[in-house]
Amino acid sequence: MFLGIRRAISLLLLSLYFWNFLLVALVGPEDLYACYAALAAVYGVAFVGVAAEWFWARWFAIGLGQFGAFSLLALPQTGPEPSLLVFGISHVLVALFLGGEGMAARYERSEACVERYNFQEESLILLRRSIKSAGMSLPFLILFTLAPRQDALHLTALGLGVAALVGLIRARTWGLFAAAGAGAIALGDGLGLFGAPTHGYFLTTPSGSLILHGPGFALLASLMLLVPLAFARPLARWLRA
């Protein structure tokens, strides 16, 4: 029963942030519409996936929880800002409540998943790490590429990030290269290799009561590089073979 309560609370929080970001998109600054509509879509996918018990959705939602937990690192600068505290702590709860072997038994270790995919243990561990990293990095990539300006390089990075997630879910090697491309572009931008680093903007509520901004979003988006790094050892073995 406790597993069901944890799952229900996680779904409630994911749906809350879907509607929160959708409202920001609709009533916030016009030039941030695409950014927050994309964030709403990410949370919507996580909600549907966890509710439908797709094998990868639990990992993806935990990654979103880790993304939200990063906001707590801004507290030394902002002070005990209530909206930031609620955002960060609620995301930590999502990551915690969807964790554990009991919850895994409803997703990647369920009988239906084992029969359909028959993952080896090593493959399952690597896939879990990479999808969690993608779930954590994709919102940062959206904030970096869509808020506030969008050019060909930013859209390329976002496209690669989305392609990476699709490739990982389908267990395709090209997903790793897509993630590497997205992370490399974000890292290069954050380091100023393409000119002045892009400033991202993050509104925690539709009223914009707290706005975090700065060039750090590009560097955080470069965490997408963790996806191919998770497969570095098996890739090295494959190249030597």
VENPEQUI-V538641 format. One record per pair of residues at least 24 apart in sequence whose ideal C-beta (glycine too) atoms are under 6 Angstrom apart, sorted by the first residue. I is the first residue (numbers start at 1). J is the second residue. Records with the same first field share a line. If there is no record, write none. Layout:
# VENPEQUI-V538641
I = J  J
This chain:
# VENPEQUI-V538641
3 = 102
6 = 97
9 = 97
10 = 94  97  98
11 = 50  51
13 = 90  94
14 = 43  46  47
15 = 47
17 = 43
18 = 43  44  47
23 = 206
24 = 203  206
27 = 206
31 = 148
32 = 147
34 = 146
35 = 146  147
38 = 142  146
39 = 139  142
53 = 106  107
55 = 107  108  113
56 = 131  169
58 = 98  107
59 = 128  131  132
60 = 131  135
61 = 98
62 = 95  98  132
63 = 132  135  136
64 = 135
65 = 91  94  95
66 = 95  136
67 = 136  139
74 = 212
81 = 210
83 = 204  205  209  210
84 = 210
87 = 204
126 = 230  231
129 = 230
130 = 168  227  230
131 = 168
133 = 226  227
134 = 165  227
137 = 223  224
140 = 217  220  221
141 = 221
143 = 200  202  217
144 = 186  200  217  218  221
147 = 200  201
148 = 201
157 = 182  185  186
161 = 224
176 = 228  231
179 = 224  227  228
180 = 228
182 = 224
183 = 222  224  225
186 = 218  221  222
187 = 222
189 = 218
190 = 218  219
